[in-house]
Amino acid sequence: MPLLAHLNHLTRYQYDRAVNLGPHIVRLHPAPHCRTPINAYALTVRPSSHFIHWQQDPLANRLARLVFTQPCTTLPTTNTTDR
């Protein structure tokens, strides 16, 4: 019987006033060359006024570059993976 796991990671930044955010890099995506099959993956980012650019580093690891278009007071990101 295979071992199944559900991983949930939450990162939350909170500011005392609205700030303009620069680009953020999120490196919490399973590597495409891992031996464990990934059944599901989700990345949720708030506020909704952002763009996600998926990229790969020189070692073929996936990363998301987040670009925000408006000032915000909180930046929560949730990353969920089912293995």
N, C-alpha and C positions, 0 to 999 in steps of 0.2 A: 504494500500500500504506500503510495507516494505521500510525502509530507507537503501539505498546503499551508501557505502563509499569506496573511493580509497585512501589509505595511501602510501606515498612515503617518505622514510627517507634516507638522504645521509650523510655519515660521511666521511671526507677526512682529512688525515694526510699528511703533506708535510715536507720533510727534505731537508737541504741544500746540502747533499751529500748522497751517497748510504749507507744504514745502514742494518745490519742484524737484522731482527725482531724476537722476541721471540713469543711464542704462544699467540694468542688473543682469548678472549671469547666474543661471540656476543650473547646477550640476547634479541633479537628483534623478536622472533618467537611467534605467538599467542599460548596461552596455550591450550592444548588439551581438557581441561575441561571447556572452556569458553562457555557461552550460545549462543553467536552469531556465526552463521555458517560462516566459512571462505571459500570463493569461489576459491581464488587463493593466492599463496604466492611464492615469489621469493627472493633469496639472491644472489647478484652479487658482487664478490670480485676481485679486481685487485691488484697486478699482477697475471697472471694466474698460476704462479709456486707456488701453495699452495695445501694443503690437507684440507678437511673439515671432522671433526669427530663430528657427531651429538650425543648429550648426553642429559640426564635428571638430574635435580637437585633433592634433596629429596622431594620437593613439586610437582614433576611431570611437572615442566616447562622445555621446550625445550631450548637448547642452542647449539651453534656451536662453536667448538674449531678449530681455524684456525692455521695451522702450515705452515710457509713459508720456502721455500728451497733455495732462492737466495736473495741477497741484493736488495733493491729497494729505490727509492727516493720519491715515493708517495704511499699512501695506501687508495684508495677510496673504500668504501663499500656502496652499494645501497640495500635497503630493501623495497619491494613493497608488499602490502596486499590489497586484494579486499574483502570487507564484504558486 
